[in-house]
Structure formats: C-alpha cells, structure tokens
Amino acid sequence: MSKWPVRYNIVALAAAAVFICYIDRVIISIAIIPMSADFGWDAEEQGLVLSSFFLGYLLTQVVGGWLAERYGGKVVLAGGVIFWSLSTILTPIAAAGGLTALLITRVLMGVGEGVTFPSIYALFGRWIPVTVRSRAIGILFSMIPLGSVFALVATPWIVTHYGWEMGFYLFGAVGFVWWLFWQRNATRSPEIHPRISQEELELIQNDIGSDETEPPAMKALLATPAVWAIVVAHFCANWGGYVLLAWMPTYINKGLGVDFAAVGIFTMIPAAFSFLALNGGGWLADKLLRHGLDKTRVRKTMQAIGFGGSAVVLSLVGYVESIPLAIAMMSIGNIFGGALSGGFGVNHLDIAPRGAGVIMGLSNTAGTIPGVIGVYVSGLILQATDSWALVFQTAAGVMIFGLLFYLVFAKAEKLFD
C-alpha cells in the first residue's frame, strides 16, 4: 500500500471543508459590529442577520443526505462549498443593497452549508473502514472549534487593516481553492478512483463491501429506535454546544468579570482542549474496538464519558468565581466532550454505512434546533434569575436526558445493508 492512502486525502479534504465552513459561518459574528455601525442596524435587525443563516441550514440537511446517497457525496459537498463560498463573497454586496438582500444571502449561505456533514458521512460510509471511523469523525468534529477560533482571531485583524468587506472576500475565495483540490482527489466511492491501489481497494471492500447497495428507505430509518437514539443525542449535545458558543463570551465578560479585550483569549483555551479531545476520543474508541470490545458497549461507554463528564462540569461551573478555575473547568468539560466523537458522532456509520448521510441529515436537523431554542431559553433564564448556574445546569439536564435515551436505545451493529 502507498505511504499515503487515497482515503487519507478524502478525510483531510473533508476536514478542510468543515474548517472553511466554520470560518465562513463565524465571520459575521465579528463583522456585524462594524456592519451595524455602517448601516445603522438596531439590535433586532442584527439578530435577524445572525439568525437567518439557520433557516437555510435547516432546509438542506435531510435533502443533502438523500442527494449524497443517491448521486454521491463528492458532487453534493463540492456544490455546497461553492454555493456557500459564493454567498460569502456576495455578502458585502448584498448588505449594500439593503437588509432584505443580505437576509436572502445569509439564508442561501445556510442552504449551502447544510449539505456539508450529510455529504461527508455519505462519503465516509463508502471510504472509511470500521476500525478507523471514530478517528475520522474525531478529525472532522475537531475542525469545528479550530475553524471557529481561527475566524475569531483572524477576522478582527483583517477588519482593522482592510475593512470588514475584505474578510468575506478572502475567506469566501478559499472555498474555490479547496474545490480545485477536491475535484482532483475525490470520488464518490473507492471503486471508481483512478489512483487507488488494488491493495487499498481490497482493504476497503473487505471491510465495507462494494458501493452497490441501495440506501435504506426513510420510512425504515424513522421506524428504528437506534436512529432516534442518535437524533436525540445530537439534539442534546448541541444544546450544550450552542449555549456555550452563544453565551460563553458574555459569561466570561460579565459573569467572571474578565476585561472585554481579553475575552477572546479566554474563549480560545477551552476550544483548544476541544480540538485535542475530539481527536483523542476518536482514537480511544478505535483502540477499544481493535482490542475486541463489543462495538455497542464502546459507543455507549464513550457517550457516557462525553455526556456524563460534561454534565457534571456544567452543573458546577456556574458557582465558580475564580477566573482560572472556571476556564479550567470549561476545558475539562470539553475534554470529556471529546469522547462523543467515539459515541453518537460515529454511530450513523455503524448502523447504516449506505444511509449515514440521510441519518446525519436527520440528526443534524434536530441538532440545529437548539441553536434557536436553547440559546433563547438560556436568555430567558438569565433575564428571570440572573443565574449562570441555572443556565449551565439546564444544559446539563438536557445532556443527562440524552445520555439515558442513548443508553436505552442505541445500537452499533449494522442494521441496514
């Protein structure tokens, strides 16, 4: 086998797509400050701009998974990246044309980004052997904090030196560069890749099978409790994730009393641990499988570590007044959360390698809802009680519910050919 197997290129470029995806998604959270000053937007209009993305993002999750299973993850992911990159580049032009034009552009950006994870899961179901899937998902998920932090660090510098428009132009252009590498290195399945070695092809086919099986029907997926275990787990995981993403800077600034200028630095520390832990969680899960442990037991164990550990930390951190201790606890929570890449995060590929894209579409649709509901409810709790502890404990309670549901209904054996 070659020193650098072709499937590694698939994982690396898919991870790069997620990295770019989150950079382009996060730019607006920084650029909204000078944009609102230029265009005179009030708080309500700023909220519309920031939230409009999620409408488009919700619309294409399941559709993206279905298209990827039918027509190939390569073409669907490529189309999504080009679509959202073009929308990113057009954002300054749309903003100059008025709020309505900008909102439409943001919705269209969400439409493009919505196919990202479903199409990648459809590809991984055909390319990635069972014994290394957790690591592949760990790499994929770790690009979320990495891309977000990169955007939070790089965008202010670009805005300061070249204006807020340049951030959209530069980062949007990166997607087109990625597309060139993707077209050259990716195919929907290993059987049709022009440069794959016979040895690597046999390794993949012996582990996964050939790409001839029809994806499972939606009705069959929805009737399967193990699918709902993944969907519920994704919802509960993202409740905590979105609440922290939205409220952590405010918590660090107002709850802990950190100077506003230093908030970004303190926010980066837990994100760095998340990046490392997600890769470590995937590696650990695969190592346990190689040692012969039952796959369902491994998935449930990793889920228990991820949700259980995170919930304990979240239930306590709201009472901490020491800045270093609070940041340390947040980092420890993210270390526990890294185990989820070996839990529900890879479980889609276990039960339906040829339907993983559709299942990811379903679960990521559910996982997007807390971006609206969870963040809003947390705001209501803060307004009514002024208690950060209660905000974090609510997120912890949601995770415990998700863990119990997953432990009862999750399975890791292949349920669909």
Helices and strands as residue ranges (DSSP letters): H 6-39, H 43-59, H 61-71, H 73-97, H 99-113, H 116-127, G 130-132, H 133-162, H 164-185, G 190-192, H 198-208, H 218-222, H 225-250, I 251-255, G 260-262, H 263-290, H 295-303, I 304-308, H 309-317, H 323-337, G 338-342, H 344-351, H 356-368, G 369-371, H 373-385, H 388-409
